[in-house]
Amino acid sequence: APPAPEASASGAEPGGDYTRNRAEYFARLTAQLKATNQRALAEAVKATPRMTVRMKFVVDRRGAVLDIYASEAVPAEAARRAADIVRAAAPFPRIPEVMIQPRLELSYPVEIYR
């Protein structure tokens, strides 16, 4: 079993919500990323060119983003904006106990306006 989560100063546990299994974990993670990406796109309606930046990121068992980077060559500003969207979606759901990995490396296509 994974180590017990740490408690924050307020007594609440840090990290995202608990999930029961792998399917629920990935469904909720994807839904959070999509919702946050859609909000960011809605805020950028005045811009016209749109691009997709494939981001790779590592999350720990609590759903915190440990590392993030663009998996392809893109302008630095585009990578920064896409990383901001992923960070804004965090914390992600906690990795369920049935998944024994201490962390996951994930990939997600983030749409941004340039």
Secondary structure, 3 states (H helix, E strand, C coil): CCCCCCCCCCCCCCCCCCCCCHHHHHHHHHHHHHHHHHHHHHHCCCCCCEEEEEEEEEEECCCCEEEEEECCCCCHHHHHHHHHHHHHHCCCCCCCCCCCCCEEEEEEEEEEEC
